[in-house]
């Protein structure tokens, strides 16, 4: 009988702050980082997971995963990976650790890293990429993975069953289409706030040439800078390419309305995170105040319960799930089902190290087996740090190509992990020496 034999965490960081990659109005000097975890069995299986951070704080996530990992070591592997709903609840609702959330922040993200690693073991056992595993699972098993606690007033198991039943029609054809044509992407690569105007223009033109139909710019430094940069970007990409903007929670409610309305000349497609992601009523007011610009949020939303309320309040036009902010695959299944219930498109957040590799699986699953729609749906893409992964994302002509290797996409190359372990790795020794 196979048992979980070890949970190994590593603090992996990349010095992206040196070039201001990833910079925005709030995260001014991020070092893109992965609290990386490997869950191993005594029969030689290993599942991989990670939690994205911006540098300092990575040590908190790894410590939390070490603590939660003690709940898994010695457990029967089959019982965990064949009933991933129970496995998730064992972690998320641990009666002592739950106090640190509940279901939010460091503790919740640490649970998600471990849950994702268990799903990785399951997908590898079945020799399928995660998106295909999810797409081919029965509705009953998918529903059993979802924690309906505190969301039943918006989504019941019966609602979920009806959504998944509709998703069966044409599923095989959509899976074949995804394997052939992939899924549409947009790129944030041109838009980091620390980039020069020249770099913004060059990268915006390159994005259009690469087939992207939408780019995203960070805003909220100053209105003068935002108008100048949006003007340059609009001139660079032309009138038909969408430009989304992202304030990273910088504004107060009325400030957001006033600021975005001063940018309407440049036809922004959506405003992302205009204010605190906890401010549900604020998002609802902003949505009314900036129409026809859409409101998008989600990368920093704690859990399915906040997403439920954003949807109930009519506060968002676009849901942006993140692969490592919530408690792993299980909770993102819930988020996708909630979005389908309210007919709101999901455009996942990505960009940070490993996020593109992980989150693409949810959009592929959503199209194959949940909504069957790509209308106004895109996955974020940023061309950073993919070379460190066993199966780096492939984006061709502005579209994510379907992952093919078994697993969830989180496995990092061992030389990369060793080189960029903070702060003992050779890469960090070189940076610190300079």
C-alpha positions in Angstrom: 0.0 0.0 0.0 1.5 3.3 -1.1 1.9 6.1 1.4 2.9 9.7 1.3 6.6 9.6 2.4 7.7 13.2 2.2 6.7 16.8 1.6 9.7 18.8 0.4 9.5 22.6 0.0 12.0 25.0 -1.7 12.1 28.8 -1.7 12.8 29.6 -5.4 13.2 33.2 -6.4 14.2 35.0 -9.5 15.6 38.6 -9.4 13.1 40.1 -11.8 13.2 43.4 -9.9 16.6 44.2 -11.5 14.8 44.9 -14.9 11.5 45.9 -13.3 9.7 43.0 -15.0 6.4 42.6 -13.3 6.3 46.1 -11.9 3.1 48.0 -11.4 1.6 50.8 -9.3 1.7 48.7 -6.1 4.3 46.0 -6.7 7.2 48.3 -7.6 10.1 45.8 -7.2 8.9 42.2 -7.5 11.2 39.3 -7.5 9.0 36.6 -9.1 9.1 33.6 -6.9 7.7 30.1 -6.4 7.2 28.4 -3.0 7.8 25.0 -4.6 6.6 21.7 -3.2 7.2 18.1 -4.1 4.9 15.5 -2.5 6.5 12.0 -2.8 5.3 8.5 -2.1 7.2 5.5 -0.8 6.7 3.9 -4.2 8.5 6.6 -6.1 5.7 8.8 -7.3 6.1 12.6 -7.0 3.5 15.4 -7.4 4.5 19.0 -7.9 2.9 22.2 -6.8 3.9 25.8 -6.3 2.6 29.1 -4.9 3.5 32.3 -6.6 4.9 35.2 -4.5 6.7 38.5 -5.3 9.9 37.6 -3.2 10.0 38.2 0.5 7.2 36.2 2.0 8.1 33.1 0.0 9.6 31.7 3.2 6.2 32.1 4.9 4.5 30.0 2.3 7.1 27.3 2.4 6.9 27.1 6.2 3.1 26.8 6.0 3.3 24.0 3.4 5.8 22.2 5.7 3.3 22.5 8.5 0.3 21.4 6.5 2.4 18.6 4.9 2.5 16.9 8.2 -1.2 16.1 7.7 -0.3 14.1 4.6 2.8 12.2 5.5 2.0 8.6 6.3 -1.4 8.8 4.7 -2.6 6.2 2.1 -1.9 7.7 -1.3 -4.8 6.0 -3.0 -7.3 7.4 -0.5 -6.0 10.9 -1.1 -5.7 11.0 -4.9 -8.9 8.9 -5.5 -11.0 11.2 -3.3 -9.5 14.7 -3.7 -12.5 16.4 -2.2 -11.8 14.7 1.1 -8.1 15.3 0.7 -8.7 19.0 0.2 -11.1 19.3 3.2 -8.6 17.5 5.4 -6.2 20.4 4.8 -8.4 23.4 4.4 -10.6 22.6 7.4 -8.0 21.4 9.8 -9.5 22.6 13.1 -6.3 24.2 14.4 -4.6 25.6 11.3 -8.0 26.9 10.0 -7.9 29.6 12.6 -5.1 31.4 10.6 -7.5 32.0 7.7 -10.1 30.9 7.6 -9.7 30.1 3.9 -7.6 33.1 3.0 -4.0 34.3 2.9 -0.9 32.3 3.5 -2.6 29.3 5.1 -5.1 28.9 2.2 -2.5 29.3 -0.5 -0.3 26.7 1.2 -3.2 24.3 1.2 -3.6 25.0 -2.5 0.0 24.2 -3.2 -0.4 20.8 -1.6 -3.7 20.1 -3.2 -2.3 20.9 -6.6 0.6 18.4 -6.0 -1.9 15.7 -5.2 -3.8 16.4 -8.4 -0.4 16.2 -10.2 0.0 12.7 -8.8 -3.5 11.7 -10.0 -2.9 13.2 -13.5 0.4 11.4 -13.8 -1.2 8.1 -12.8 -3.8 8.5 -15.5 -1.1 9.7 -18.0 -3.1 12.8 -18.8 -2.5 16.6 -18.7 -4.7 18.1 -15.9 -7.1 19.8 -18.3 -7.9 16.5 -20.1 -8.2 14.6 -16.8 -10.8 17.1 -15.6 -12.6 17.2 -18.9 -13.0 13.4 -18.9 -13.9 13.0 -15.3 -17.5 12.2 -14.4 -19.8 14.9 -13.2 -20.2 13.0 -10.0 -16.5 13.0 -9.2 -16.0 16.7 -10.2 -18.9 17.6 -7.9 -17.5 15.5 -5.1 -14.3 17.6 -5.3 -16.1 20.9 -4.7 -16.6 22.3 -1.3 -20.1 23.8 -1.4 -19.8 25.3 2.1 -21.1 28.9 2.1 -21.9 29.0 -1.6 -25.1 26.9 -1.7 -27.2 30.1 -1.9 -25.6 30.7 -5.3 -24.6 27.2 -6.5 -25.9 23.9 -5.4 -24.6 20.4 -6.3 -27.8 20.1 -8.4 -26.9 23.4 -10.2 -23.4 22.1 -10.8 -24.7 18.8 -12.2 -26.9 20.6 -14.7 -24.0 22.8 -15.9 -21.8 19.8 -16.3 -24.6 17.8 -18.1 -24.9 20.6 -20.6 -21.1 20.5 -21.0 -21.3 16.9 -22.2 -22.9 17.9 -25.5 -20.1 18.3 -28.1 -17.3 17.8 -25.6 -15.4 15.3 -27.7 -15.3 17.7 -30.6 -14.2 20.6 -28.4 -11.4 18.5 -26.9 -10.2 17.8 -30.5 -10.5 21.5 -31.3 -8.4 22.4 -28.3 -5.7 19.9 -29.2 -5.7 21.3 -32.8 -6.1 25.1 -32.3 -5.5 25.9 -28.7 -7.1 28.7 -26.7 -6.9 32.5 -27.2 -4.4 34.6 -25.2 -3.6 38.2 -24.4 -0.3 39.6 -23.3 0.8 41.9 -20.5 4.4 41.7 -21.6 4.4 45.3 -23.0 2.7 47.0 -20.1 4.8 46.9 -16.9 4.8 50.3 -15.3 8.6 50.5 -15.0 9.2 50.1 -18.7 10.3 53.1 -20.8 8.0 54.5 -23.5 10.2 53.1 -26.2 10.1 49.6 -24.7 6.3 49.9 -24.4 5.8 50.9 -28.0 8.3 48.2 -29.3 6.7 45.4 -27.3 3.2 46.5 -28.2 4.0 46.3 -31.9 5.7 42.9 -31.4 2.6 41.6 -29.6 0.3 42.5 -32.5 2.8 40.9 -34.9 2.8 37.8 -32.8 -1.0 37.4 -33.2 -2.3 38.8 -29.9 -5.7 40.5 -30.2 -5.4 42.2 -26.8 -2.6 43.7 -24.7 -2.7 45.0 -21.1 -1.1 48.0 -19.5 -0.5 48.8 -15.9 -1.9 52.1 -14.8 -2.4 54.3 -11.7 1.0 55.9 -11.4 -0.2 59.3 -12.5 -3.0 60.3 -14.8 -0.6 62.2 -17.0 1.6 59.1 -17.5 -1.4 56.9 -18.1 -2.8 59.1 -20.8 0.6 59.4 -22.5 1.3 55.6 -22.3 -2.2 54.6 -23.4 -1.9 57.1 -26.3 1.4 55.5 -27.4 0.0 52.0 -27.0 -3.2 52.8 -29.0 -1.1 54.3 -31.8 1.2 51.3 -31.8 -1.5 48.6 -32.0 -4.2 50.5 -34.0 -7.9 50.8 -33.3 -8.9 47.1 -33.5 -6.7 45.6 -30.9 -8.1 45.6 -27.4 -6.2 47.3 -24.6 -7.0 46.3 -21.0 -5.7 48.3 -18.1 -4.8 47.2 -14.6 -4.6 49.4 -11.4 -3.6 46.6 -9.0 -6.1 47.8 -6.3 -4.6 51.3 -6.1 -7.7 53.5 -6.1 -10.6 54.4 -3.9 -14.1 54.0 -5.3 -14.7 57.5 -6.7 -11.1 57.9 -7.6 -11.3 54.8 -9.8 -14.4 56.1 -11.6 -12.9 59.5 -12.2 -9.6 58.2 -13.3 -10.9 55.6 -15.7 -13.3 58.1 -17.2 -10.3 60.3 -18.1 -8.9 57.4 -20.1 -12.1 56.6 -22.1 -10.6 58.4 -25.1 -8.3 55.4 -25.6 -11.1 52.8 -25.5 -9.8 50.6 -22.6 -11.5 47.2 -22.8 -11.5 46.5 -19.0 -10.2 48.0 -15.8 -8.7 45.3 -13.7 -8.5 45.5 -9.9 -9.7 49.1 -9.7 -9.9 48.9 -5.9 -9.5 46.4 -3.0 -10.6 43.0 -4.1 -12.4 42.7 -0.8 -14.6 45.7 -1.6 -17.5 44.0 -3.3 -19.9 47.0 -3.2 -17.0 49.3 -4.4 -16.6 47.1 -7.5 -20.3 47.3 -8.1 -20.3 51.1 -8.0 -17.2 51.3 -10.2 -18.8 49.0 -12.7 -21.8 51.4 -13.0 -19.6 54.4 -13.0 -17.1 53.5 -15.8 -19.5 51.8 -18.3 -18.9 50.8 -21.1 -15.4 49.8 -19.8 -15.7 46.4 -18.2 -14.6 45.6 -14.6 -12.4 42.6 -14.0 -10.9 41.2 -10.9 -9.9 37.9 -9.2 -6.1 37.4 -8.9 -6.2 38.4 -5.3 -9.7 37.2 -4.4 -9.3 34.9 -1.3 -11.8 32.2 -2.1 -15.0 31.0 -3.8 -17.1 32.8 -1.2 -15.8 36.2 -2.3 -16.2 35.3 -5.9 -19.8 34.3 -5.1 -20.6 37.7 -3.7 -18.9 39.6 -6.5 -21.2 37.7 -8.9 -24.3 38.1 -6.7 -23.7 41.8 -6.5 -23.3 42.2 -10.2 -19.9 43.7 -9.4 -17.7 42.3 -12.2 -17.9 41.7 -16.0 -14.9 39.4 -16.0 -13.8 36.8 -13.4 -10.0 36.3 -13.2 -9.1 33.1 -11.4 -5.6 32.5 -10.2 -4.1 29.0 -10.0 -2.3 29.5 -6.7 -4.3 32.2 -4.8 -7.1 29.8 -3.7 -7.0 26.3 -2.3 -6.0 24.6 -5.5 -7.8 22.7 -8.3 -10.9 21.9 -6.2 -11.7 25.6 -5.4 -11.1 26.6 -9.0 -13.6 24.0 -10.2 -16.0 25.8 -7.9 -15.1 29.2 -9.3 -15.6 28.1 -12.9 -19.0 26.6 -12.0 -20.0 29.8 -10.2 -19.0 31.9 -13.2 -21.0 29.6 -15.5 -24.0 29.9 -13.2 -23.9 33.7 -13.5 -22.9 33.7 -17.2 -19.7 35.7 -16.5 -16.6 34.9 -18.7 -13.4 33.7 -17.0 -10.1 35.2 -18.1 -7.4 33.8 -15.8 -4.6 35.7 -14.3 -1.1 34.5 -15.1 2.3 36.0 -15.7 4.0 35.2 -12.4 6.5 32.3 -12.4 4.6 29.1 -13.2 1.1 30.8 -13.4 0.8 30.4 -17.2 1.8 26.8 -16.9 -0.8 26.0 -14.3 -3.8 28.2 -15.1 -4.1 27.3 -18.8 -5.5 23.9 -17.7 -8.6 25.6 -16.2 -9.5 27.5 -19.4 -9.1 24.4 -21.5 -11.3 22.5 -19.1 -13.9 25.3 -19.0 -14.2 25.2 -22.8 -14.2 21.4 -23.1 -16.6 20.5 -20.3 -18.2 23.5 -18.5 -19.3 26.4 -20.7 -18.3 25.3 -24.2 -17.6 29.0 -25.0 -14.5 31.0 -25.9 -16.5 34.2 -26.4 -14.7 37.2 -24.7 -12.5 34.6 -23.0 -8.7 34.8 -23.0 -5.8 33.6 -20.9 -3.2 36.1 -19.8 0.3 35.5 -21.1 3.6 37.0 -20.0 6.9 35.8 -21.6 8.8 35.3 -18.4 10.7 32.4 -16.8 9.0 29.6 -18.8 12.4 28.0 -19.5 12.5 26.7 -15.9 9.6 24.3 -16.4 9.5 20.7 -17.6 6.6 21.6 -19.9 6.9 25.3 -20.7 3.8 26.9 -22.2 3.6 27.2 -25.9 1.9 30.3 -27.4 1.6 30.4 -31.2 -0.2 33.1 -33.2 -1.7 34.5 -30.0 -3.0 31.2 -28.7 -2.1 28.8 -26.0 -1.3 25.4 -27.4 -2.8 22.5 -25.4 -0.4 20.9 -22.8 0.3 17.3 -23.6 2.5 15.9 -20.8 0.8 14.2 -17.8 0.4 16.4 -14.8 -0.6 19.9 -13.8 2.4 21.8 -15.4 4.1 22.8 -12.1 7.2 20.6 -12.4 10.3 22.8 -12.4 13.6 21.6 -13.8 16.0 20.5 -11.1 18.9 22.6 -12.3 16.7 25.7 -12.1 15.4 24.9 -8.6 19.0 24.4 -7.4 20.4 27.5 -9.1 17.7 29.9 -7.9 17.1 28.5 -4.4 17.1 31.6 -2.1 19.7 32.6 -1.2 22.2 29.7 -1.4 21.7 28.9 -5.1 24.5 29.8 -7.6 22.3 32.3 -9.4 21.7 34.3 -6.2 25.3 34.1 -5.2 26.1 35.7 -8.6 23.5 38.4 -8.1 24.6 39.2 -4.5 28.2 39.3 -5.6 27.3 42.0 -8.1 
